[in-house]
Amino acid sequence: MKAALLSLPTQVGVAALAIAQQTGGIAIMAAQILRRLLPPKIDRVEFFRNMYRMGVQSLPIVIATAFFTGGIMVIQAAPIVQSFNATHFVGWAALFTTFREIGPLLIALMFNGRVGANNTAELGTMVVTEQIDALRALAIDPITYLVVPRALSMAITMTALVILGDFFAIFGAIVTADVMLDFPPASFMNHGLPMVEFWDFQVGVIKAAFFGVMIGLASCYFGLATTGGAPGVGRAVNRSVVASASGIFITDYLSTFVLA
Amino acid sequence: MIRVEDIHLSFKSPVLRGVSFEVQEGEIYALIGPGASGKSVLLKTIAGLLRPARGHVWIGDVEVTASDELQMMELRKKIGMLFQNYALFDKTVGENIAFPLERLFDMPEDEIRERVAERLAAVALPGIEDRIPASLSGGQKKRVGVARATIARAPVVLYDEPTAGLDPVTSQKIYNLIRDEQRAQKSTAIVISSDVAGVLTIADRVGMLLNGRLIFEGTVEEARASKHPAVEQFVHGKTEGPL
């Protein structure tokens, strides 16, 4: 019992040190990426390859997420607006929450699970199979060749996917409102859209860009910091997904204040 | 010439404890020793992939241990390296071998294609440019690794366990290939191996690492005749002894 109590401060200290090390490592990686972007040193082939893999190949999952998110928002808002006899507010409620909050958040979490985890696993595997050392031995800078195109692609594709996702969320909301509430699409558009400001849409897009940067940095950092063979890759993916998700929520919390 | 001077390096515990030796230009230096004696770590330190806590490494006139990553990028253009686990990229065999030339040298595509074909022929794997590494056997992957390590005709080539896990015939073919390459390019080579019998057939000089220390250095004949208990046991593969 005494040993367990004594070890508690140690455990807290170890965890605090690990978080400090990881945060510092991510900050250093961000600085290394910036250094290579001024002036831009980007491997174009890798960049476009990653844009395709991370952006185009994420389309089905993002479209599905956005469509259902829009629909869910209508389902959630419906009983409330109906109880106040204010059905015409359903469009506004669904779009406002989807644009500003739920759309970017859910798409970021999907993107983190699909693209971020895959990126960490790929880089981690390259570390444990000595491919990163091989790149360096071949006089090729792994940050320029691997990290910059990936981090940049994630920031750009995440933003683009949220913009696209917003349109599918509107579509999902309209379809759901029509099917479940008998609320015709024309009414939805006429009542809902004018009440949503362009700034609401912009807030979501700005958040998406931050989330993309966050996922890019964390997934690359944890991938390159992999140690311990194949089990180490699993641990790195786990850490990357958890750290990115935590970062997404913290960034969302802070940016909601700033962009309110 | 490669000069290694008093290298100390630790991870959680000391791995290299004051290693010093020299490799003359145009020489094949075999670095032998049991597993976990620090051979691969030493090779990566020579290539500048790991930073020692103490000591110096020179390749020619350039001090590796005093160079930053950007200076090392220049130096590494003159170094070829074969990794123990092949370290082949997720590309075709042809793209893997051509990779250093495409990235580092301003060379026409036709010439690169010719050089890749010539390298593949040299490692007895002609015409497999379009195969992917996952479809190759361990021996074939090693040979592709040798082809990639030597395509830039670097004056220094470092081989980490080029025959680990291979059958004796394939192993000897790879050793012969390393020797032929070194003669053709007049390069300087360090070959790490636990396969003493094989590596001694091509080495000019031998060093043996044990627990992070260089316990023997000399010619192949001296290694075979050594009365140092650990060297004698390791070189002759005896089961009785200090190892």
Interface residues (C-beta under 8 A of the other chain):
Chain A: T129 E130 Q131 D133 A134 R136 A137 L138 A139 I140 D141
Chain B: K44 A47 L49 E69 M72 M73 E74 R76 K77 I79 M81 F83 Q84 N85 Y86 A87 L88 F89 F99 P100 R103 L104
